Amino acid sequence: MVEDHRRLAETVAEGLRREGMAVDISYDGVDALTHVVVNRYDVIVLDRDLGGWDSIHGDQVCRSLVAQQAETRVLMLTAASTIADRVEGLELGADDYLPKPFEFAELVARVRALGRRPGLAVPPKLERAGVSLDSARHVAFRGDRRLVLSPKEFALLEYLLAADGRVISAEELLARVWDEAADPFTSTVKTTIGRLRAKLGEPSVIETVREAGYRI
């Protein structure tokens, strides 16, 4: 989330986290580009109208991402809402454009849609080993039993299902399901895996691969 209005950035980020997403925040363009070098993001929600004398305008952030041929999708936000503004934003290389003020539910839907585009592909519906998940409806089942999951448990299950049997290390799970504030030395992943296993029930479908990670 790249937004120079701190309260708005934090409010939106917290809402996206409740939807099971891992979210980092940058309050200016310089910090945003530094984040992109260090981390791989599925989607960047970018305020086009970044301000401040020491900041980079949102247009330049978008151009830089395009020049780097980054796989990251860009959802551009702006208070300017004319058709000409939208066309100009898309021509800069943004993948989608949402004028302010916006409905949060629409923002969530657009972020999820961008995250499913080719190159980042996570289908909206996933199924493996009798476990199914629908990210658009935010529901998951084991057989016919609906699972009651926390946002992090849901996101963890989605990532494991999307891996399609690939072993995922605890480090990768921490990086992709949690945000940059997560402590890499905690047992957060192991604890959440344990809770998720308990909710999925027996027989267990999450396999621990010694010194490698987890898979379904």
N, C-alpha and C positions, 0 to 999 in steps of 0.2 A: 504494500500500500504506500504510494508516494503522494503525500498531501501536506501542504505547509500549514493548514489549519489543524493544529494539534488535537483539539477536542473532536473534530470531525473524524480525523484519522484514527484516533483511539476508539471512538464509538463504532465506526465501521469495522475496524479490525476485530474488536471484541465480538461483534455480531457474526462475522465470518468464522471466528473460532468456535462459536456456539454451533455453527453448521458443520463442524468437524474439520475445518481447514487450518493448516499451519500458516500463520501470517507474521511477516516482519514489516516494520514501519520505517520509512525514510521521510524526513520532513523537508528535504531539499534535493535538487537534482544531482548535486555532486555526490552526496551520500548514496543516492539511489544507484548511480553508475558503479560506485564502489561495491555495493551489495551484489550487483549483477556479476561482477568479476569473481567474487568469492563463492556465491551460491547459485544453484540452478533453480529457477522458478518456472512454474507452469504458466502463471498469469501475473502480469503487473497491472494494478489499478492505478492509473497515472493521472494526476491533476494537471491539466494542460497549462493552467494559469499559475504555475509556481512563481513566487515573488521573492523579493529580497535582493540586495545589491551583490551578495556573495553566492547567489544561487544560479543554477542553470535553468533556463526556461523549459517547460515540459515538452515543447516542440523539439528542442535540441536533444533531450533525453530520448525521445522517440526516434529521431534520426540516428542517434548513436547505436541504439539497439538494432535498427535495420541494417546499418553499416557493418555491424558485427555478425550479421546473419544469425542472430540469436533465435533459438526455438521458442523463446518466451513469447507468449501472446500478450498484446497490449490492449487494455480497455481504457480508453481515454475519457476522463470526466472534465466537464467545463461548465461554467455558468452561461457561456454563449451557446444559444440553442437554435440559431437559424440554419437553414439547409446549407447555405454557403459555408458556415462554420464546420458543419459535420463533414461536408465533402472535403474541405481543406484538411481536417484532422485525419480522415481516412487516407488522403493522398500522401500524408507524411509517413504512412506505414502502419498506423494503428489498425488493429483487427476489428475493433468495435468502438462505439462512441455513445456515451450516455450523458445527456444534459442534466445539470443540477437545477432545481432539486429533483431527486429521484426516489422511487419507492425501493426500499431495501430488498424486498422480495424479487424485484426485477434485476437488481444488481447481482444477487446470488445466482439467479437463473442464467444470467449472461456469463458470469465467471465460470460456472459449471460447464456451460456450452463451449466456451473457449478452451477449457481444459480437456475437452474430449476431441478436439480437432486433430487431424493427422500429424504425427510427429510427437504428440504427447498422449497418444491414444489410450484413454481409459473409457471403455464403453459405459453407457448409463446403467446397463444391467449386467451383472456378473454372477456366475454360478460355478461352483466346484465342490465336489465331495458332499453334495446334498445341502450345501449352504448357498443361499441366493441373496443378492443385494441389489437394490434399485436406488441409485444415488439421486435421481430426479425426485422421487417420492420420499427419499430418506427413510427407507424401510429395509429390514433384513430379516430373513427367515432361515431356520434350520428345518427342513422338511416343510410341514404345515404350521410350525410353531413360530410365531413372531418373536423376534429378539428385542428386548428392551436394553438399549445400549447408550452409554454416554457418548458425547461427540468424539472424544479421543478413541474410544473402543470402536465406534463406527468407522472412523478414518483408518484405524489400524487394520480392521477387517477388510475394508475396501482395498487397501494397498496390498495386503497379502493375497487376496483373490485376484487382483489385477496382475500379479506376478506370474500367475498361471503355472504354479509348481516350482518356480525358481526359488532358491534359498536366499532369504533376505537377511542381511546382518543386522544386529542390534544398532550399529552405528548408522546404517542407511535408514532404518525405521525412525531413529531419533531425528535425523536430518530432514526427512520427508514428511513425517506426521506431526512432529513438534516444531516449534519455531526456534530462532537463534538464541532465545533466552534459556533454553533447556540446558541443564547441567549434564555434560557428557559423562560425568563420573557417578551419576545416581543410578538406582535400579528401576527407574521409571518404566523403561520398556518391559523389563521382566515382570514387574508388578502388573502392568496393564495387560500383558499377555496372559497372566494368571487369571485375572478377572474375566477376560474374554473367553478363555477356555471354560471357566465355570459356567458362564452364561450359555455357551454353545452346548454344553452337556456331553454325555458319553454316547458312543465312543469318541475319544478326542480326535479332532481333525487337524489341529495345529501341531505339527511335528517340530521338535527341537533337534537341530542338526549340530552335534557337538563341535564347538569351536568354529562354527560357521554362521549359525543364525536360525531362522524359522521359515517354515513353509506350510502351505495347505495343499 
